[in-house]
Amino acid sequence: MAVGLPLVIWFFQDRLIFFPRPLEPGRREQLLKRAPLVEEVALAAEDGTKLHGWLARPAAPGRAPLVIYFGGNAEEASWILDEPERPADWAWLAVSYRGYGLSQGSPGEAALVSDARRIYDFAKQRADIDPQRIHAFGRSLGSGVAVALAAQRPLAGVILVSPFDSLAAVAKRHYWYLPVDLMLRHRFDSIALAPKLRQPLLCLISERDEIIPPEHAERLFAAWGGAKRKIVLQEAGHNSSDAHPMFWQAVRGFLEKKDGFT
């Protein structure tokens, strides 16, 4: 058993980390009814894998500032477009991870980070997007993708919700009896990147996060090299952060530079 259990987890760890969610029946038609403000997006990843997502644009003409959303490990990303508190004067781009929504392929750290670069480059070249005001918004697992993107592309700002220092550190907490360092293929080592990052950061931490305990987010926040602001969402859990009254207020203030960032 001492050898068997680690071997089983080694081979099946992708199923423990990623929980692909399909696009629900009728969802595509529902979103397309919002055209022209909601646009279906189809991209070819660097390795040719077909990615699918959605771009919601503000009603005002001209180049819009953009938020690229990277969701949690069990999210179908289009939910963000239904959020009534989402700042509607910004464009929002939500492309499903591989194997999620209508995107093809299988998820993995290297693939998701590569896809994030592709998504950014796609957005930056669009005539209706302001390339100087592209932000990344990463939630839970998506925080690891957003941090990796910040290390490779010139983002204007980063929003992290329930982030972690590294996936290995979180795994060690939950699976303390396993040789995690030897087993884990998808490490998302955000804390190794954080000291060199200079983009402004908004970090939202759920006080009662049972999946990613707050100290993991606190370590990442402390290591961040740029201007930063931290908000602890009192009484919020891992999956209830966006229902907290401070959540969207903080996001809006950060994007609009009303919270002291310049």
N, C-alpha and C positions, 0 to 999 in steps of 0.2 A: 504493500500500500504506500510506503514511503516514497517509492519510485513511481508507482502506477499513477497516483493522483496528479503529481506535477506533469507527467507525460500527457495525461488526458487534457489538462488545462492548457498545456502548450499547443496542442492540436486544435482545441476548441475555443481558444481565447477570443477569437474574432466574434464569436457568438455571445461572449460575455461583455464585450465592449460596445459592439454596434448592434442596434436593434432597428433595421430598416423598416420604414413605414411607407406604404404605397399611397398614391394619390387616390382618395376615396372616389367611388363612382359618382359622376355628376359634378365633381369638384372643378374639373377643367372647364366645363361649359359655364359653370357659375362664375368663374373668374373672367372668362372671355366676354361675358356680358358687360363687364365694366370698361371695355375698350372705349375710347383710345387711352384712358388713363392707366389701364393695366395691360401690359404687353407680355405675350408668351416669349420666352427666351430659349433658344436652342444653341448649344455650344459644342464644339469638338475639343476635347481635352488634348493635352500635349501628346498623349499616346493614341489619340483617335477615338477614345471612348466618348459616347454621346451623353451630354449633360443637359438637363432640362430645368427650367425655373421660370421666375416671374419678375418683371420690373414694373413697379408702380411709380408713376410720375406725378408731380404736382400739376394742378390746373394751369398755373401761370406759365406763359411761354418763356423761352430762353434756357440757358444752361442752368441746370438745377444741381445743388449739392446732393451727395449720394451717401447712403448707408448701405453697406454690404452686410447681410445677416448670415451668420453661421450658427446653426442651432445645436440643440442637445442631441444625445445619441439615440433618442427615441422620438424625434420630432420630424414631422412632414412640414417643411419650412414655410409653405404658403400661409400658414396660420397668422404670420406676422402682418399680412396684408389686411386681415379682418380686425385688427386691434384698433378700436376707436380712438385711443389716446396716442397712437403713433403720429409724430409730427408730420402733417400732410403737406407741408411746404418743402419737404425733402423728398427726393426719389429714394425708393427702397428696392434693393435687388436681393432676391432670395433664390438661390440655385440649389437644388436638392443634391445631397451627397450621392456618391455612386451607390446604386442599389436602393435608393430612397426615391419617393415620388415617381417620376417617369425617367429618372436618370438610369443609365445602364451601368454595368460593371459591379465590382465589389469594393466596399470601403476599406481603407487602410491609411495609416498616417502619411506615408509618402505620397499616396495618390491624392488625399484630401488637400495636402499642402500644395502640391503641384496644381491641382484644380483651382485652388484659391488664387494663385498667381494668374492663371488663365482668366478667371472671372474678373480680377482687377484690370488686367490689360484690355479685356473686352470693354469694360465700362469706361476706362480712361479715354478710349479712342472715339467714343460716341459724341456726336455733335450736340446732344441735348444734356450732357453731363459736364459739370465743372470739374476738370481734372485736378484742380488744386484743393478741392473740398470733398475728398473721398474718405469716409470713415469706415472702420471695421467694427462690427458688433458681434461679439462671440459669447455664447451662453453655454455653460457647463463644458461638454466636450468641445464645442465650438470655440471656447476661449483658447484652446491649444492651437486651433487653426488660425484664429485671428492674430495671436501673438507671433506665430511663424510668418504670417503674411507681413506683419509690421516689421519684421527683421529683413524682409526681402523687397518691400515696395514702400515708396514714400507716402504713407498715409497721413492725413491731416489730424487724425485722432483715433483713439481706440476706446471702445466701451466693452467692459468685461462683466459678465453676470455669473455668479457662482463659479469663479475660475479656480484653478489649482496651480500649485507650484510645478508638479509633474505628475503624470499619470502613474508613474512608478511609486511615488510617495503615497498617493491615495490607495493604490493597490496593496501596498505593504500594511496600511492601516486595517484594511478589510480582510486581507489574506496573510496575516502575520506569520502563519505557520508554513508558508510556501517560500521557495527561493525566487522571489519576484524578479530580482535583478538578472537572473539567468534565464528567466522564462519570457519576459515581456518583450514583444516585438514592437508594439506601438507605444512609444514612451512619452511623446508630447512634453518634452523637457522645457517648459516655458521659463522656468526660473534661470536656466542657463543663458537664455537670450535677453531677459529683462534688463540687466544692468546697462546694456548698450543701446537700449531703445530710448528715443528722445521724444516720441510723439506724446501729446497730452493724453492722460489716461483717466477715465471714470471707472471706478471699481465698485460694483454693487454686491454686497455680501449678505446672504440670508443668515440671520442670527441662529436659527435652529435647523441649519442645513444638515440633514441626516445622511446625505450621499457624499458630499464634499464638505467636511467639517470646516468651519470658518478659518481655522489656523492655516490651512493650505492657501486660501486666498490672501490672508494677511502676509504670509511669507512672500508671495509673488508681488504684492503691492509694495512691500518694504524694499524689494530688490529693483523696482522699476526705476529707470534712469532719468526719466523726464518729469515734467510737471504732472501732478496727480492729485486726485481727489477720491476719497473713500467714503462710502455711505453704507452703514450697517442697517439692514431692513429688520426692524425689531419684530420678533415673533414669527417671521417668515420662514418657511421651509424651502427645500430645494425646488419643488415644483409649484410653489405659490408666490414666488418673488414678484412676478409681473402684476399680481393682484394687490400688492402693497401700494398705499397711496403715494409713497415717495418715489416709486419706481419710475414712472413715466415723467413725473415732474423733474427728477434728476436728469433723465436722458434729454429732455427738452432743453433744460438749462445748460447742459454741457454743449449740445449742438449749437445753441444760439449764443454761446459764450457769455452767459449771464452769471456764471459762477466763479468769476475771477480769472479764467483762462484768457489768454490773448492770442 
